[in-house]
Amino acid sequence: PPHPPREPPVRTLLLIASVYALMSLVTFAAFARDKRAARRGRPRTPERTLHALELACGWPGALLALRLLRHKSAKRPYRVVLLIIISLHLILWGALAWVWIN
């Protein structure tokens, strides 16, 4: 008979959610700092640093920053890379969910 689907441990899911929440806060703060620097004519945060934060589970914070701060929202090449990063995360989580279920 088919075995019931396995579920990931609740502690693991809470840890993952905590990492995403923390990195989202860090990423949002980095966007806010960069926006402030841009307005004041001060040195900026390199885009590769912002993308690295997004890749390190901070992409939800980046999406919020784009919406709430209107920072980087007009830069199409930046948004394309962000969408690729989000897609990679979703593909990874979809694959992991498939493995957990099967």
N, C-alpha and C positions, 0 to 999 in steps of 0.2 A: 504493500500500500504506500501511497505517496506520503512523505514525511511533511509535517506542518512547517510552514515558513519560520525561519529563525528570525528573531528580533535582536537588534543590537542592544547591549546593556544600557539601561537608563543613564548610568554614570558616564558612559562614553558619549552619549548624546548631549548630556549637560556640559561635559568638557568641551566638546566641539562647538556648541552654542556659545559658551563662554569665550572661547578663542575668537570666534567671529565677532562677538560683541566688543571685546577689548580692542581688537585690531580695527574695527569700524570706528571706534572712538578715536583711536590714534590717527587713523587716516583722515577723518573729518577734521580733527585739530590741525593736521598738516595742511589740508586744503585752506582752512581758515587763516592759518599763519601765512601761507603763500599769497592769498588774496590781499591780506593786510600789507604784505611786503610790496605787492604790485601797486597798490594804491599810493604807497609812500615812496615809491621809487627806490626801494631797498633790494638787496640781493634776494633772488627767488629760489624756491625749492626746485631742483631739476625734475623734469617730467619723468625721467627714469626712476627717480626716488618715489614719486607718487605712484607710478605703476607697480613698483616693487611692493609697496604697502598694499595695493589692491590685490596683487597676486598672493600676498601673505594673509589672505582671508579678510582684508579690509575693504573689499569692493562694495559691500552695502553702505559703508560710510562714505565712499566716494560718490555713489549714486545720490545719497542724501545731500552731500555738499554741492553737487551739480545743480540739484533742484533748489535747495534752500539758500545757498550762497551765490548761485548763478556764476560759479567759478568753473572755467574750462568748458562751459556748456556750448560756446560758439565754435570751439575748435574741433572740427570734424575728425581730423586724424587722431586727436586724443581720444575722442569718443569711440572711434573704431577699435583702437587698442583696448580700451576699457571693455567694450562688448566682447572682444576675443577672450579677455581674461575671465569675464563672467561666464562665457560659454564653456571654457575649460573647466571651471568649477562645477557647473551644472552637469557636464559630461562625466566628470569624475564621480560626483555624488550619485548620478544615475547608475553608473557602473557598479559602485559599491552597494547600492540598494539592490541591484540585480543579484550580486553575489550573496548578500545577506538572505535574500528571499529564496534563492536557489541553493 
